[in-house]
Amino acid sequence: MAILTGQVQTVATGGTVGQISYDTSGRAERRLFNFGDEVAELTPSETPFLTLLSKMAKTKVTDPDFKHFEHRAAWKDNVVRIKNAGAAYTWSNAAVGATKTGIVIDDGSSTDNISGRLQKGDIVKLVLNTSDALSRTVASWANSVVAIVTAVDTSAQTIGLKALTLPSATTDGLANNDYIYIVGNASDEGGAKVSGYTDELDIRYGATQIFKTGYAMSNTLINTEFHGPHEWDRMRADKMREHKMDIERALIFGRMLRQDNTKVGSSWKHDAAITDSASGLTRTTDGIYEFIRGFGVAASQKIQRKYTVDFTWANFINDMEYIFDQSPDPRLCLMGLSVASAFAKTTGTGTFWGSITGLNINVSSPFTKFGINMKELETPHGNLYLVRDPVLRGKWADLMLILDMNNLEYVYLNNRDTHVNDVTAPGDDSKQENIITEAGLRIKLLESHAYMEFGTDAS
């Protein structure tokens, strides 16, 4: 890294010893000569993601290849689907109390195992002939049926149903992939006990990454008096900020190599191509942006919008319906520089938000949390905390990360949180140090995180 002030250059790159270079007059301009007290340095100092994680969710791990468990309660949606529906499932000419047997269903998994998902006596609601869980047409709701499960055969993956209501058109039947929503259970008076509910935990893997930042300086330079702070202390503080910025970037854009990099649950794998046989394995941590990009759902987690065409306030609220579908908990929004500019244009007609005359957009006054400036934006589905992240600049200025901080952790290996090692070789007339951190990001419940990408060509 080179810092240039006047004609003096202090060099501190890797293991190279810093020296003073002179201008043609032979004077070192940063020595104690007669000039002002102000020295300006262009150094991005904000690392809001790392700062907030360190303050809100910092955890020690004892293994660089760590794992955790995730629980997705099946009762939250509690649905199964019709499979291979045909004429036998038609409710034509049926009456309330009519029964249908041998209806093949699945739970949407690769094993199609309905064991524990349905029981005799469950009350279910079927939306007929939609083949789509999100069908919202008036006709689809008119053609819904409420029924009670009369039999469950887990071997054949079939159920029997007795109609409690009928569709508006008696010719409507069950289509393949129609969803069956479980809405309750009715047990017989004096009936037998019921079995337990099948609910498995998912295993997720992560890894810590070793971050190193080196700097060095000759003892001559260390003991030379400069205007302003002591040169060694100034350089160490500057390198610490550089080190933090490296971690910030990795927590956003990093990626861990998995045994199967197409599956979020696949365990870690260290590629021989990036392994240094002299020092051991090279591990990389997951960054939240690349994690969502690799494993998230396009419609609800990887959202793209045009600045001036389809990104109106109305569309933004529609997007928030997806964002907060899993939980109403507030979200942290890390905004790129261009997105931060766009969010400031929220008044008048024909702005970034389109025509918003008469709308009440509630954005709080700026406030500070853990030293980070932010604003709170209210939506009908949940609140967003808007934070400008200087890492999201240039190519990434049009990116906004929308994160549930309840499901993120900054993890560091035991005794390997950020520290400084003196690595000066014996006999050297200089001083050399390394800033070292072994840490990573634990990402839980992927579906609770999302990002939005804006641009002139997004769709």
N, C-alpha and C positions, 0 to 999 in steps of 0.2 A: 504494500500500500504506500502511496506517495502523497504527502501533504505539502503543497506549495504555498508559501507565503512570501511575497516580495521576490527576492532572488535566492531564498534559502530553501533547500529541499531536504527534508528528513526522510530517509528511506528505511522502511521496516517491513520487508516482505519475506515471509517464511523464516529461514535461518540466516538471512543476510544481515550483517551488522550495520546499524544505522550510522551514517557519517554526515558531516556538514559539507555542503558544496558552497563555493563562494562566487560572487558576481565578478565582473571584470575589474572592479575597483579594489577587490580583495577584502571587502567587508561582508560580514555575516549579518544580514539585516534583522535577525531576530535576537541579536545580543542586546545588552542594555544600553541602547542609544536613545536619543531624544525623539520619541514618537508616542502616539496615544496608547491608551490602555486596551483598546478594543481590537480583538483579532477574531474575524468571522470565519467559520468553517462550515462548508456545505455538507452536512452529515445527517441523513435521515435517522432520527433517534427513536421513533415510535415503533413499537412491536405490540400492538394492542391484543392480538390473539394470544401470544405467549404470556403477556402480562395478566390477562383475565384468567387464563387457564391456571397459571401459577398461584393466583390469589383464590380461585374458586374451586379448583379440582386438581390438586397436586397429590400424587400417590407414589409411594415407594414400592418397587418390585424387587424380588430376589433372584430373578432369572431373566436374562436378556431376551429370551424367547418366551414371552408370557402369553397367557390365555385367560379368557373369562367366559362366563355363561350368560346367555340371554334368554329371557322368558317372554314369549309372545302368547298371551292368554287367548286361547281359541274362542272363548265365550264372547270376546269383544265383537266379532262379526258373526260367529256361530252359523256358518252356512255350509251346505253341501250342494252338489250339482247333479242334475239329471244326466244320465249317460246313455247314448244310443237310443233315444226316444223314438217311438214309432206309433203305429195305429193303435196298438194295445193300450196306449196311455191316454187316448182321447176321452174327454169327459162328455162326449155327445150323448144326449138323451138321458144323462144321469140325473139323479135326484139327491137332495141332501141325505146323507147317510150311505150313499153308494160307496162301494169299496173298489180299489184297484190294487192288484198284487203283482209281485215280480218286477217292480220298478227298479232298474239298475241305476245305481248312483255311485259317485266317487267324492273324495274330499279335496280334489285339486292337487294332490301330491302324486309323486311318481309311482307310489305303491298302491294308490287308490284304496287305502285301508280306512274303512269307516268304523272300525272297532272303537267303541267309546265315544263316537261322535253322535250317534243316534240311539235312542232307546224307545222301547214300546211305551206309549203314552205321551211322547213329545208332541206338542202342538206346533205345526209348521205353517208357513205362508209361502205360496208359490206364485210367481209372476209368470204367466203363461206366454209361450211363443215370442220370447224376447231374445233368448240366447245371449243375454248380456246383463251383467249384474248392475250396470249403471243406466239401464234404459229408463228414461224419465218421461215417456210419452203418456198423455192422458189415457190413451187406449190401453197401454200396458197395465196401468193400475186398475182400470175397469175390469180387466181380465184376470184378476188375481183370485186365488182360491185359498181358503183356510181349511186345514185337514188335521187329523190326528193319526199318528203312526200306530198301526195295528200289529205290525210284525217287523222284526229285523233279523236278517240272515247274514252274518258277517262273513261266512264262507263264500256265498254266492254274490255278496255285495248288493243285496236287494232289500227293499222294504215294501210294506203294504200300507196303503193310506185309506182313510174313510173321510169323505167330504163333509165338512161342517158348513161350507158355503159353496156357491156355484158361480162361475164366470157369467158375465152379461150375455155372452154368446155361447150356447151349449156346444157348438162345434169346435171351440178352442180346445187344444190339447197341450200336452207337455212336449217341449222341443228339446233337442239335445243341448246340453249346457245351460238350461234354465236353472236358476238358483232357487234353492229351498232354504228359507230363513227359519231357524229354530227360535220360536218365540216363547217357549215355556214347556212345562210338563204337567200332565194330569195323571195322578196315580189312582189305582183302584182302592176303594174303601176296604181296609183290612188286607191290602195286597202285600206282595212279597217285597223284600228289600231290593234296592237298585244297585247296580255296579258302579264303581268309581269312574271318574272322568280321565281319559287319556290326555296328558299334557306334558310334552317333552321339553327339555332345555336344549338350546343350541349352543355349540362350542364355537368360540371365535378366537383367532390367534393374532398376535402382534409381536413387534420386535423393537428393541431400543437401538438407536444409532449413535455412533461415537462421533462427536463434533470436536474438531481441534482447530485452534487459531494460534499461530506462532508469531513471535516478534522478538527482536534483539536490538542491542545498542552497545556501542563501545563504552568502556568505563570513562574514557575521556569526555565523551558527549554527555554521559550521565552526570559528571561533576562540573560541567560548564553551566554557568548561570545564564538563564534566558529571561527575557521579559515575559511575564505571565506565569502560569503554573510550571512546576518542575517538569522537565521534558519527559522523564521516564514515567512519572505518574500520568501526565497528559496522554502519552502514547498507550499506556496500559488501559486507561479509561476508554479511549477511542477504539481499541481492539476489543474491549468487552462489548461495546455497542455493536461492532461488526459481528461478533460471535452470536449475539442475541438475534441479529437480523438473519444470519444463516439458519438458525433454528426456526425462526418465524416462517421463512420460505419453505423449509422442509415440512413443517406441520401443515402447510397448505398444499404444496405441490409434490411432496414425496410419494413414493410407492414401495411397498414391501413385496418382494417376490414370493409367490406361493407355489405349492406343488401343482395346483391347477389354478392359474391366474384368472380363470373365468368364473370361479366360485368363491363367494365371500367367506364361506366357512372352511375353505381349504387351508391346511396348516402351512407353516413357513417352509421355505426351501432356500438354501444359499447356493447360488450359482457358482460353479467352479471358475467361471470366466471373471468373476469379480473377487475371487479369493486370493489373498496374498499368502503363499505357503510359508513365508518367513514369519509372519505375525499372526496369522489365523484368519478366521472368518470375517467377511465384511457384511454387516447387517444394515438394512435400510428400513426406515419407519414409514408408516402410511401417512400421507397428507390428506386432509379432508376433501379437498377439491377432486383429486385424482381418485379417491375412494368412491365418492358419489359418481364420478364420471365413469368409472369402471363397473360399478355394481348397481347403481340407482335406476329407477324407472323413468323413462323418457318423459312421459306426460306429466308426472306429478313431482319429480325431483330434479330433472334436468330441463329447465324451462327456458325457452328462447323467445325474445320479444324484440320488435323493431322500436326504436326510440320514437319515431314521428308518425307511425302508422297504426299499429295495433296495441301500443302500450298506453291505453287510456286508464283513468282511475277505475273505471268499471272492470276492465280486464285485469287490472292489478288485484282488485278484490276477489275476482273469480279465481285467480291463481292462489290467493291466500286460503281459499277453501281447501285446496289440495295440501298446502303447506301445513295447516293446522289440523288435518284430518286425524292424525294419530293422537294428538294431545293439544290442549289449549294453552300449554305453558308458553311463556314469552320466548321469543327467538332473538338471538344475537345476529345482526346483519353486518357483516364486514363488507364495506362498499369500496369498489374501485374509485379512482379519482373522478372519472367521467360520470359514474352513477351518483356519486356524492353531489356533483354539480347539478345533475338532473333532478335530484330530490329536492333541491332548493327552489325549483321553479314550480310552485304549487298554488299560485294565485292567478286570477285573470282567466281570459278566454283564449283558446288556441295555444296553450302552453304545452309543456312536456306531457301533462296529464290529459290533454285534449280540452274540451269545453267543460269547465268545472264550476261555472257560475251557479251559486246557490248551494253548492255542496259544502259540507262541514268536514274539512280534513283536519283532524286533531293531531298536531305535532307539538310536543313539549318544547319549552325553551332549553337551550343547551345546559347540561349538567355534567359533573365529573364523578366517575366511579373508578376507584383504584388508580386515579391519575389519568384516566382515559376520558376524553370528551365524547359525549354521546347525546342523542335525542331519542325520545320515545314517540313512536307512531302508532296510533290506535286503528285497528280494523275490527269489523264485526266478529272475526274468528279468533283473534288474539293480537297481542301487542308485539311490535318489533322495536328493538334497540339498535339504532343506526349508529355505526362507528366507521369512520374513514380509516382505511388501512393503507399506509404508504407503500407496502409491498405490491399492492394491486395497482400498478401503474403501467404506462406503455401498452403492451399487448393485452394486459389484464385489467386495464382501466374500466372496461365495460362489464366486469364481473361483480356479482353480489352473492356472497355466501350467506345462507340462512340456516343457522345452527341452533340446536337445542343443547344448551350448555349442561343440562342434567345428564346428557348421554355422551359427554366427552371428558377425558382425563389426560392431564399431562403426567406421564409416568417417568420416573428416573430409577436407574439401577442403584441398589443399596451402596452407599458410600461413593457414588459416582455422579452426584449432582454437580453443578458448575463449580469448578475449583481451578486453581492456578498451580502448575508444576514448574519448578526451577529446573531447566534442562541444560544449564550451562556446563560445557565440557571442562574437566579439570585442566587448569593451566591457561585457559582462554582469558585474554585481557578484555573481556566483554561480559555482558549479561544476556541470557536468553531464557524466555519463559513460554509455556504453552497453556492456553486456556482450554480446559477439557470438560465436556459434558457428555454423559451417556444417558440418553433419554429418548422418548418417543411419544406417540399419540395413541391412546386407546379410544377407539370409536365404537360406541354401543348403539344398537337399534338403528341401523342405517336409515330406515324409513322416516326417522324423525329429523333428518337433515336434508337440505336441498340447496340448489344454487340457481340463479337466474343470469343468463347471458344476454346482453343488449347489443344492438348494432343496427346498421342501416340495411342489412341483408338477412337478418334473422327472420324466422317464420314461426 
